[in-house]
Structure formats: structure tokens, C-alpha cells
């Protein structure tokens, strides 16, 4: 549903490459980041980083822990003679999973900061609706990343600012922030996107079932 919402939001304003987006690879132009193209670029980056987090190291980390801890003897539980053949070393999947989550969380912060400043449409009502939708999408991604990170590591930072080392809070505090983000994201979305989220992610309907329920084609 989040991906569908992103595609709809992008389709509302179009998406082309802005050659002035970066003045250098390590110094994004702040004025460009507050533009519609800049915010959409951040949104694509957030999707990509979240995909890296879910599709690689987070998946490997979960598989390792299940393999080492969850399986009964004879069905995958690591035996002493083979324990070190599949290790959790500090520079391996735990570190990579954390770094991918951290980078994606930083981008959600930027999206939530810059989207309200960007102009996506000449009509004020349409512009505000697009701003809110993009903020809502970023909040969904942020909630997902924070919840997963707290589940894996037990604690996580809920506020990341600048280059300062973030303060970590306990798992209960992270989950409270996740609930706040989800509640606010639902408020940010318009009725169509809210219904898509509720049917897909809460009710568990397929894309086809959701489209039929809302009278839409699967492409829309």
C-alpha cells in the first residue's frame, strides 16, 4: 500500500531528473531538497534504502537467529562443531542492518521536514493534499523501520538530528512512537489512500481484492 501510495503521489506531479539536485555527491543543495523534485528524490531513496534493509541484512539476521536459536535439534539448530560456520560478527549482518535502517530513518526525517515546504501543484488544496500524502508515506516507512529495529535490537533512537550520536530509548518507548507515527500517517492520507492502507495492511486483502473493493483497476 505504501508503494502504491508513492506511485500515485509521484504520478500527480511527474518525476524527472533535476541536474541541480546535488552540487556535489556529499553536499546536497538545500534549496533543491525543498523542491518537489528534491522531495520525490528523497522518497525514492527512502524506498530503496528500506528495500535494502528488508531484502538483505535484516532478512539474513532474522534467518541466522532462527537457525541458531529457534529450530529443534536435527532441524537446523547449530551444533557445537558447526557453530562458527554461520556467525554473528560485529561487522556482519547486525551492523549492516542497523546502518541501512539508520540511513533510511535519516531520509524519512528529511522528507517530513522538506515536503511541507515543497510546491507540488499550483492549486493550494491539491498541493496541501500531496504534501500530506508524502509526509504520511514517510511516517509509515519510519514506523516500519523503527518497529523492526526495536524488535531486532531491543532499543533504537526515535530522534536523529544532524551528525550527533542519537540517544537510544527502550523498546516500549519505540513502540509508542511507532503507534504515534501510524496514527498521524492515517490522518495525513486522503480518504482513498487511507482506505487502501486499511484494506491492504490491516485487513490483509490482496491488490486485486483491494482494487475490486474500491472500484479501481489494479494499475490505479
Phi, psi and omega in degrees: 000322179296317179297318178298317179298320180296318181295320179295315180297319179294320180295334180294327187241353182080165181210113176232165181281128177265111183293346181259010184299318180241135171274336173201160182303332184254008183219080179299140178286116184301322180296326178287327180292337178271001176274166178299316180296321179296316180293319178295325176297318177298321181295319176297319177298320179297317178298316181296314181293322178295323176296320176299318181297313184283322190272349184235270192288326177296319178295317179296319181297314178297320179295320179298312183295321177297318182294319185277334189242319193274331187280145177289160179307135179090349181238030175126341180299133183294131176268156184308320184289342182240009186303319186275005179278350181215081194258160174253081181270157186302330182261010181264216185306321178301315180293317180295318180298317179296317182295320178296318178296317181298315181296317180295322178296322177300320181291322177298324176299315180296317180299314181294335178278316189269332183303318179295345180265345186274152178254114182257340181207152180287329177285128186298319181294315179294323180295314180297320180297320179291318176304312182296320180298316181293320176298317179298319178298315179299322179293323176298314178299317181297316178298316180300313183294316180295316181297316180294318181295318178294324178295323181281317190252347178091337177207164182196161175274135177259350176232121178238118185228126177058217180255007179289146176297129184283155175274134179268143176239166185285171186300319181298320179293323177296315182295326176296321177292322177301314180296320179297317180297316180295318178298316182290323180298320179296325178291322182292325184286147174285174188300319182298312181290327178295318179294320178301314180298313183297318182288318183283309190266335179264310182277340177080022179287153176285171177300316180297314181296320179295315179299317179295320181295328182260000180070034181244162169279159180297331179291333181265000000 
